[in-house]
């Protein structure tokens, strides 16, 4: 398992499973990067957006210059400039004046094609989104931009007609359906490889609810319970114990 595969949970032996959403993201990201376009991947927390994007970006053509930018609070255009300065590993001190800063960024972005992954994009406001549009619209830059965020990301983008009209592909991540749970969870971790399908359905309906992050947490607790009790596989009693830790 890669280091960033299942956020917030250290889960040995977990595998990245190929869901329909991941397959769609792979195709969409490949097409967006080839077109040097912008796309938006949005959906609820824990639905596997960042995992899917990171997995797909690692599969791009060797040499593709991918830079990741993450925001944890609502940034101004000034804050976006500084984040990009850092992400691009530009030398020296950041320019003090916005016009000088913009020229520096445009020059750097014109050197060769680059892809920006803008994670936690739900924190971006109209001003910040507009600044990304401003850089992308510059004829000399060779940018592909992938915005990844919660539902708020989609809402804010749709309020910005100049940017929204430039989004090449929109992809909405949703919960795993019950059928998808039965297909992918046994492949996700050895804990579930030989589990009774009824027990997997029980775990999903009572705790995980089709959310990959919740499945990762539940798997970690179930793995602990199996190790402590010596049971060969999860049963309803052990699953209820695991549920109690998630309440």
C-alpha positions in Angstrom: 0.0 0.0 0.0 1.3 3.4 -0.8 1.9 5.9 1.9 -1.0 8.1 1.0 -3.4 5.3 0.0 -5.9 5.4 2.9 -5.7 8.8 4.7 -5.9 9.0 8.4 -5.5 5.2 9.0 -2.3 3.2 9.1 -3.6 -0.1 7.6 -1.1 -2.7 6.7 -1.9 -5.1 3.8 -4.6 -2.8 2.4 -4.8 -2.7 -1.4 -5.9 0.0 -3.8 -9.0 -1.5 -5.4 -10.3 -0.5 -8.9 -13.7 0.9 -8.4 -15.9 2.3 -11.2 -15.1 5.8 -9.9 -11.4 5.2 -10.1 -11.6 3.8 -13.6 -13.6 6.9 -14.7 -11.1 9.2 -12.9 -8.2 7.5 -14.7 -9.8 8.2 -18.1 -10.9 11.7 -17.2 -7.5 12.8 -15.8 -5.6 11.3 -18.7 -7.8 13.3 -21.1 -7.6 16.5 -19.1 -3.8 16.4 -18.9 -3.5 15.6 -22.6 -5.7 18.6 -23.4 -3.9 20.9 -20.9 -7.4 21.6 -19.5 -9.1 21.9 -16.1 -11.3 19.4 -14.4 -13.2 19.2 -11.1 -13.5 16.0 -9.0 -15.9 16.6 -6.1 -17.9 14.6 -3.6 -18.4 13.9 0.1 -15.6 13.3 2.6 -14.1 9.8 2.6 -15.4 8.8 -0.9 -11.9 8.1 -2.2 -11.3 11.2 -4.3 -7.8 12.0 -3.3 -6.8 8.4 -3.3 -8.1 7.9 -6.9 -6.4 11.1 -8.1 -3.0 10.3 -6.6 -3.2 6.7 -8.0 -4.0 8.0 -11.5 -1.4 10.8 -11.4 1.3 8.3 -10.6 0.3 6.4 -13.8 0.8 9.4 -16.1 3.5 9.4 -18.7 7.0 9.4 -17.1 8.3 12.9 -16.9 4.9 14.6 -16.4 5.6 17.4 -14.0 2.9 17.1 -11.3 2.7 19.7 -8.5 0.4 19.3 -5.5 -1.1 22.3 -3.7 -3.3 21.9 -0.7 -5.3 24.6 1.2 -6.6 24.3 4.7 -8.3 27.7 5.0 -9.9 30.2 2.6 -6.9 31.7 0.8 -6.6 35.1 -0.9 -5.0 35.5 -4.3 -1.8 36.5 -2.4 -1.8 33.3 -0.5 -2.3 31.3 -3.7 0.7 33.1 -5.2 2.9 32.0 -2.3 1.7 28.4 -2.4 2.5 28.2 -6.1 5.9 29.8 -5.5 6.6 27.0 -3.0 5.1 24.2 -5.1 7.2 25.2 -8.1 10.4 25.3 -6.0 11.3 28.7 -7.3 14.6 30.2 -6.1 15.1 33.3 -4.1 12.5 35.4 -2.2 8.9 35.8 -3.3 8.4 39.2 -5.1 6.7 41.8 -3.0 4.5 43.4 -5.7 1.6 41.4 -7.3 2.4 42.3 -10.8 6.0 41.2 -10.4 4.9 38.0 -8.7 2.5 37.3 -11.6 5.2 37.7 -14.2 7.5 35.4 -12.3 4.8 32.7 -12.1 3.8 33.0 -15.7 7.4 32.8 -16.8 7.9 29.6 -14.7 4.7 28.0 -16.0 5.7 28.7 -19.6 8.9 26.7 -19.3 7.3 23.3 -19.9 3.9 21.5 -19.4 2.8 21.1 -15.8 -0.1 19.6 -14.0 -1.4 21.1 -10.8 -3.4 19.0 -8.3 -5.3 21.4 -6.1 -6.5 19.3 -3.2 -9.1 20.4 -0.6 -10.4 22.8 -3.2 -13.6 23.3 -1.2 -11.6 25.9 0.8 -11.1 28.1 -2.3 -13.3 31.2 -2.7 -14.1 33.0 -5.9 -10.9 35.1 -5.7 -8.6 32.1 -5.4 -10.4 30.2 -8.2 -10.2 33.3 -10.4 -6.4 33.5 -9.9 -6.0 29.9 -11.1 -8.1 30.8 -14.2 -6.0 33.9 -14.7 -2.8 31.8 -14.9 -4.4 29.0 -17.0 -5.8 31.6 -19.5 -2.3 33.0 -20.1 -1.4 31.8 -23.7 2.2 31.0 -22.8 1.5 28.7 -19.8 1.0 25.0 -20.4 -1.2 24.1 -17.5 -3.5 21.3 -16.6 -5.4 21.8 -13.3 -7.3 19.2 -11.4 -9.4 20.6 -8.6 -10.3 18.0 -5.9 -12.7 18.9 -3.1 -15.9 18.4 -1.2 -19.3 19.5 -2.4 -18.5 23.1 -1.6 -15.9 23.0 -4.4 -18.5 22.3 -7.0 -20.9 25.0 -5.5 -18.3 27.7 -5.6 -17.0 26.8 -9.1 -20.6 26.9 -10.4 -21.0 30.4 -9.1 -18.0 31.6 -11.2 -19.2 31.5 -14.8 -15.9 32.5 -16.3 -14.2 29.6 -14.6 -17.0 27.1 -14.6 -17.3 27.5 -18.4 -13.7 26.5 -18.7 -14.0 23.2 -16.7 -13.3 20.4 -19.2 -14.7 17.5 -17.2 -16.7 17.3 -14.0 -16.7 14.1 -12.0 -18.8 13.5 -8.9 -17.7 10.8 -6.4 -20.5 9.1 -4.5 -20.7 6.3 -1.9 -20.1 2.7 -3.0 -23.3 1.0 -3.8 -24.2 -2.3 -1.9 -23.2 -4.3 -5.0 -19.9 -2.4 -5.3 -19.2 -3.1 -1.6 -19.6 -6.8 -2.2 -17.2 -6.6 -5.2 -14.4 -4.5 -3.9 -14.3 -4.9 -0.1 -13.0 -8.6 -0.2 -10.2 -7.3 -2.4 -9.5 -4.3 -0.2 -8.0 -6.2 2.8 -7.4 -9.8 3.8 -9.7 -9.3 6.8 -12.6 -9.4 4.4 -11.2 -11.9 1.8 -13.2 -14.9 3.2 -15.8 -13.0 5.1 -19.5 -14.0 4.7 -21.1 -11.6 2.2 -24.0 -11.2 4.7 -21.5 -10.0 7.3 -20.0 -7.5 4.8 -23.4 -6.2 4.1 -24.1 -6.0 7.9 -20.9 -4.0 8.4 -21.7 -1.7 5.6 -25.3 -1.0 6.6 -24.4 -0.5 10.3 -21.1 1.3 10.1 -19.4 2.0 6.8 -22.3 3.1 4.6 -20.4 2.9 1.4 -17.7 5.3 2.6 -14.1 4.1 1.9 -12.6 6.1 4.8 -15.2 4.5 7.1 -14.3 1.1 5.7 -10.6 1.7 6.4 -11.4 2.7 10.0 -13.6 -0.3 10.5 -11.0 -2.6 8.9 -8.4 -1.4 11.3 -10.5 -2.1 14.4 -11.6 -5.4 13.0 -8.0 -6.4 12.4 -7.2 -5.5 16.0 -10.1 -7.5 17.3 -9.1 -10.6 15.3 -5.5 -10.3 16.7 -6.7 -10.0 20.3 -9.3 -12.8 20.2 -7.5 -15.2 17.9 -10.7 -15.7 15.9 -10.1 -16.9 12.3 -12.5 -14.3 10.8 -14.9 -11.5 11.8 -18.3 -12.5 13.1 -21.2 -10.4 14.2 -20.0 -10.2 17.8 -16.6 -8.9 16.8 -18.1 -6.5 14.3 -20.4 -5.0 16.9 -17.3 -4.5 19.1 -15.7 -2.7 16.2 -18.8 -0.6 15.6 -18.8 0.6 19.2 -15.4 2.2 18.5 -16.8 4.2 15.6 -19.9 5.6 17.4 
